[in-house]
């Protein structure tokens, strides 16, 4: 059986570069809607997390949420943001149905928009 894993990366589409130093939280969502913090990480020089956020037996089917602290990153790299910023905290809630599969959840971010998809 294949070992499942969850990965992410962040690209700053306003500069065309990886988002370095962006804080990310991974939350597991319980059936009652409560959230449990699973992991916090900071993106590296390639806009990625060193290794998988979750892998193997640590990854189970269920609902998860990645919380990207985009506003802090955008301010830190010198983007001019309104007060309050249009985008600050960007949550992406997604489901993992097959814990043996690779789920890659990237974020493309700029001061006024973002997008995501299930990558490979």
C-alpha positions as CSV (number, residue, x, y, z in Angstrom):
1,X,0.0,0.0,0.0
2,X,1.3,3.5,-0.9
3,X,2.2,5.9,1.9
4,X,-0.1,8.9,1.9
5,X,1.2,12.4,2.4
6,X,0.1,16.0,2.6
7,X,2.2,18.7,1.1
8,X,1.9,22.4,0.2
9,X,3.8,25.3,-1.3
10,X,3.1,29.0,-1.6
11,X,3.9,31.2,-4.6
12,X,3.7,35.0,-4.5
13,X,2.1,35.8,-7.8
14,X,2.7,39.5,-7.5
15,X,6.5,38.9,-7.6
16,X,6.6,35.6,-9.4
17,X,8.6,34.1,-6.6
18,X,8.2,31.5,-3.8
19,X,6.7,32.9,-0.7
20,X,9.6,32.6,1.8
21,X,8.9,32.7,5.5
22,X,5.1,32.4,5.4
23,X,3.6,30.8,8.5
24,X,1.1,27.9,8.0
25,X,-1.1,26.1,10.5
26,X,-2.6,22.7,9.8
27,X,-5.8,21.9,11.6
28,X,-7.9,18.7,11.8
29,X,-11.6,19.3,11.8
30,X,-13.7,17.0,14.1
31,X,-17.2,15.8,13.3
32,X,-18.6,18.4,15.8
33,X,-16.8,21.2,13.9
34,X,-14.1,21.7,16.6
35,X,-10.5,22.1,15.3
36,X,-7.4,20.5,16.6
37,X,-4.0,22.1,15.7
38,X,-1.9,19.4,14.1
39,X,1.2,21.3,13.0
40,X,2.7,24.7,12.4
41,X,5.4,25.4,9.8
42,X,7.2,28.2,8.0
43,X,7.9,28.0,4.2
44,X,11.5,27.6,3.1
45,X,13.4,29.4,0.4
46,X,11.4,27.5,-2.2
47,X,8.1,28.4,-0.7
48,X,7.6,24.8,0.6
49,X,7.6,23.1,3.9
50,X,10.6,20.9,4.5
51,X,9.1,17.4,4.2
52,X,5.4,16.5,4.3
53,X,3.0,18.2,6.7
54,X,1.6,14.7,7.4
55,X,2.7,11.3,6.1
56,X,2.1,7.6,6.6
57,X,0.2,6.6,9.7
58,X,-0.1,10.3,10.8
59,X,-2.3,11.0,7.8
60,X,-5.9,9.8,8.1
61,X,-9.0,10.4,6.1
62,X,-11.1,13.4,7.2
63,X,-11.5,17.1,7.0
64,X,-8.5,19.4,7.4
65,X,-7.8,23.1,7.1
66,X,-4.6,24.8,6.1
67,X,-4.4,28.4,7.5
68,X,-2.0,30.6,5.6
69,X,-0.8,33.8,7.4
70,X,-0.7,35.7,4.1
71,X,-1.0,39.2,5.5
72,X,2.0,38.9,7.7
73,X,4.0,37.5,4.8
74,X,2.8,40.2,2.4
75,X,3.7,43.0,4.8
76,X,7.1,41.5,5.6
77,X,8.1,41.4,2.0
78,X,7.1,45.0,1.4
79,X,3.7,44.8,-0.4
80,X,1.6,47.9,0.3
81,X,-1.6,46.8,2.1
82,X,-4.6,48.7,3.1
83,X,-5.6,48.8,6.8
84,X,-7.3,46.4,7.2
85,X,-5.7,44.3,4.4
86,X,-8.0,42.8,1.8
87,X,-6.4,39.4,2.5
88,X,-4.9,38.5,5.8
89,X,-5.6,35.0,7.0
90,X,-6.4,32.5,4.2
91,X,-8.0,29.3,5.3
92,X,-8.4,26.4,2.9
93,X,-10.6,23.6,4.1
94,X,-10.4,20.3,2.2
95,X,-11.1,16.6,2.6
96,X,-8.8,13.6,2.4
97,X,-10.8,10.5,1.3
98,X,-7.8,8.2,0.5
99,X,-5.1,8.4,3.2
100,X,-2.8,6.3,1.0
101,X,-2.7,9.0,-1.7
102,X,-0.6,12.2,-2.1
103,X,-2.6,15.4,-1.4
104,X,-0.8,18.5,-2.5
105,X,-2.6,21.8,-1.6
106,X,-0.7,24.8,-3.0
107,X,-1.5,28.5,-2.5
108,X,-1.0,31.2,-5.1
109,X,-1.2,34.5,-3.3
110,X,-1.1,38.2,-4.1
111,X,-2.4,41.2,-2.0
112,X,-5.8,41.1,-3.7
113,X,-6.4,37.4,-4.7
114,X,-5.5,33.8,-4.2
115,X,-6.1,30.4,-5.8
116,X,-5.6,26.8,-4.9
117,X,-6.0,23.4,-6.4
118,X,-5.2,19.8,-5.7
119,X,-1.7,19.3,-7.2
120,X,0.5,16.3,-7.5
